[in-house]
Amino acid sequence: MSEKVESTGMDLLKEIANVSGKGGLFRILKPSRAGVIVESLDEKREKTLIGPTARVSVLKDVSIFTDGEEESAPLADVFLKIREEHGEEVTLQPKTASDKELIEFLNKILPDFDRSKVYVSDIKKIISWYNLLSKYTPELFVASAEESGEEAAAEEAPEVVAEEVAEAPEQEKKSKK
């Protein structure tokens, strides 16, 4: 893992983790013999060594239980839906919002979430994580938006290339005459 591969968009979630018992989110810097070195995702940007017995959850691997065909929805997809619905910041305050408001919030974003497995505390984490990521790693969302635009352009591009290839043999025939 000595080589750093540049990540784009929601792939950056594989570098962001939640550590059980510690508030906030952390960027994973590098593994060590005694655990993993992380940096807090806030103004302080404190570096800490997390021991091997700590429960570390990489956000790329986190998903939300659903009742639909899929058993769960990746957190990255949920964050993108929140971005579409609420923009850069969710104004709903997780600490002061009622349980009903929090459930309604997630219901708008992910209507088929499993109400028996997804707790209000989980919804609070989703909102606070989203706001942290939006504030301290905005490239997560910018790159994702650019990728979706590039995919749309790439779908149109093959037609243009095919037309150019079809015209090329005719031009060669004319130049040989």
C-alpha positions as CSV (number, residue, x, y, z in Angstrom):
1,M,0.0,0.0,0.0
2,S,3.0,2.3,-0.4
3,E,1.7,3.6,-3.7
4,K,-1.2,6.1,-3.5
5,V,-3.7,5.6,-6.2
6,E,-5.7,8.8,-6.9
7,S,-9.3,8.3,-6.1
8,T,-12.2,10.2,-7.5
9,G,-15.8,10.7,-6.5
10,M,-17.4,8.3,-4.1
11,D,-14.4,6.0,-4.4
12,L,-12.9,8.4,-1.8
13,L,-15.2,6.7,0.7
14,K,-12.7,3.8,0.9
15,E,-10.3,6.3,2.6
16,I,-12.9,7.5,5.1
17,A,-13.8,5.6,8.3
18,N,-15.8,5.7,11.4
19,V,-14.1,4.5,14.6
20,S,-16.4,3.0,17.2
21,G,-16.2,5.1,20.4
22,K,-14.8,8.2,18.7
23,G,-16.9,11.0,17.4
24,G,-16.7,12.2,13.8
25,L,-15.0,10.7,10.7
26,F,-11.4,9.9,10.0
27,R,-9.3,9.7,6.8
28,I,-7.2,6.6,6.8
29,L,-3.6,7.6,6.2
30,K,-1.6,4.3,6.5
31,P,-1.5,1.0,8.3
32,S,1.2,0.4,10.9
33,R,2.3,-2.6,13.0
34,A,0.3,-1.2,16.0
35,G,-2.9,-0.4,14.0
36,V,-3.8,2.2,11.5
37,I,-2.9,5.9,11.4
38,V,-5.9,8.2,10.8
39,E,-6.5,11.9,10.6
40,S,-9.7,13.5,11.9
41,L,-12.0,15.1,9.3
42,D,-12.4,18.5,11.0
43,E,-10.6,21.8,11.5
44,K,-8.1,20.2,13.8
45,R,-6.9,17.4,11.5
46,E,-5.4,15.5,14.4
47,K,-3.5,12.4,13.6
48,T,-4.1,9.4,15.8
49,L,-3.1,5.8,16.0
50,I,-6.1,3.5,16.2
51,G,-5.2,0.1,17.8
52,P,-5.9,-3.3,16.1
53,T,-8.8,-4.0,18.5
54,A,-10.8,-0.9,17.6
55,R,-13.9,-1.3,15.4
56,V,-13.1,0.7,12.2
57,S,-15.9,0.9,9.6
58,V,-14.8,2.1,6.1
59,L,-17.7,4.1,4.7
60,K,-17.4,2.5,1.3
61,D,-18.5,-0.8,3.0
62,V,-21.4,0.7,4.9
63,S,-24.9,0.3,3.5
64,I,-28.5,0.9,4.7
65,F,-31.0,-1.9,5.1
66,T,-34.0,-1.8,2.7
67,D,-37.2,-3.7,2.1
68,G,-36.9,-3.7,-1.7
69,E,-35.4,-6.2,-4.0
70,E,-31.9,-5.1,-2.9
71,E,-31.3,-6.0,0.8
72,S,-29.4,-2.8,1.3
73,A,-28.4,0.5,-0.4
74,P,-24.8,1.6,-0.4
75,L,-24.1,4.7,1.7
76,A,-22.5,6.4,-1.4
77,D,-25.8,6.2,-3.2
78,V,-27.7,7.6,-0.2
79,F,-25.2,10.5,0.0
80,L,-25.7,11.3,-3.7
81,K,-29.5,11.4,-3.2
82,I,-29.1,13.7,-0.2
83,R,-26.9,15.9,-2.3
84,E,-29.6,16.1,-5.0
85,E,-32.3,16.8,-2.4
86,H,-30.5,19.1,0.1
87,G,-27.5,20.5,-1.6
88,E,-24.2,21.0,0.3
89,E,-25.7,20.9,3.8
90,V,-28.6,19.2,5.5
91,T,-30.1,21.9,7.7
92,L,-32.0,19.4,9.9
93,Q,-30.1,19.3,13.2
94,P,-29.6,15.6,14.3
95,K,-29.2,16.5,18.0
96,T,-32.4,18.6,18.3
97,A,-34.7,17.0,15.6
98,S,-37.5,14.8,16.7
99,D,-37.6,11.1,15.8
100,K,-40.5,11.7,13.4
101,E,-38.5,14.5,11.5
102,L,-35.5,12.2,11.2
103,I,-37.6,9.3,9.9
104,E,-39.3,11.6,7.4
105,F,-35.9,12.9,6.3
106,L,-34.7,9.4,5.4
107,N,-38.0,8.4,3.9
108,K,-37.7,11.2,1.3
109,I,-34.2,10.1,0.5
110,L,-34.6,6.3,0.7
111,P,-38.4,5.4,0.8
112,D,-37.9,1.7,1.1
113,F,-35.5,1.7,4.1
114,D,-36.1,-1.0,6.6
115,R,-37.7,0.7,9.6
116,S,-37.1,-2.3,11.8
117,K,-33.3,-2.4,11.2
118,V,-32.5,1.3,10.6
119,Y,-32.6,3.2,13.9
120,V,-33.0,6.9,14.6
121,S,-29.4,6.9,15.8
122,D,-28.3,5.6,12.4
123,I,-30.2,8.4,10.7
124,K,-28.5,11.0,12.9
125,K,-25.1,9.5,11.9
126,I,-26.0,9.7,8.2
127,I,-26.8,13.4,8.5
128,S,-23.8,14.3,10.6
129,W,-21.5,12.2,8.3
130,Y,-23.0,13.8,5.2
131,N,-22.4,17.3,6.6
132,L,-18.8,16.5,7.6
133,L,-18.0,15.0,4.2
134,S,-19.6,17.9,2.4
135,K,-17.7,20.4,4.4
136,Y,-14.2,18.8,4.6
137,T,-14.1,16.6,1.4
138,P,-16.2,18.4,-1.2
139,E,-14.2,16.7,-3.9
140,L,-16.2,13.6,-3.0
141,F,-19.3,15.1,-4.6
142,V,-17.7,17.3,-7.3
143,A,-15.8,14.4,-8.8
144,S,-19.0,12.3,-8.7
145,A,-21.0,14.9,-10.6
146,E,-18.2,15.2,-13.2
147,E,-18.1,11.4,-13.6
148,S,-21.8,11.2,-14.3
149,G,-21.4,14.0,-16.9
150,E,-18.4,12.2,-18.5
151,E,-20.5,9.0,-18.7
152,A,-23.2,10.8,-20.6
153,A,-20.7,12.3,-23.0
154,A,-19.0,8.9,-23.4
155,E,-22.3,7.3,-24.4
156,E,-22.7,9.9,-27.2
157,A,-19.1,9.8,-28.4
158,P,-19.1,6.3,-30.0
159,E,-21.6,7.4,-32.6
160,V,-19.4,10.3,-33.7
161,V,-16.3,8.0,-33.8
162,A,-18.3,5.4,-35.9
163,E,-19.3,8.1,-38.4
164,E,-15.6,9.3,-38.7
165,V,-14.4,5.7,-39.3
166,A,-17.1,5.1,-42.0
167,E,-16.0,8.3,-43.8
168,A,-12.3,7.5,-43.7
169,P,-12.3,4.7,-46.3
170,E,-14.1,6.9,-48.8
171,Q,-11.6,9.7,-48.4
172,E,-8.7,7.2,-48.9
173,K,-10.3,6.0,-52.2
174,K,-10.6,9.6,-53.4
175,S,-7.0,10.4,-52.5
176,K,-5.7,7.3,-54.4
177,K,-7.4,8.3,-57.6
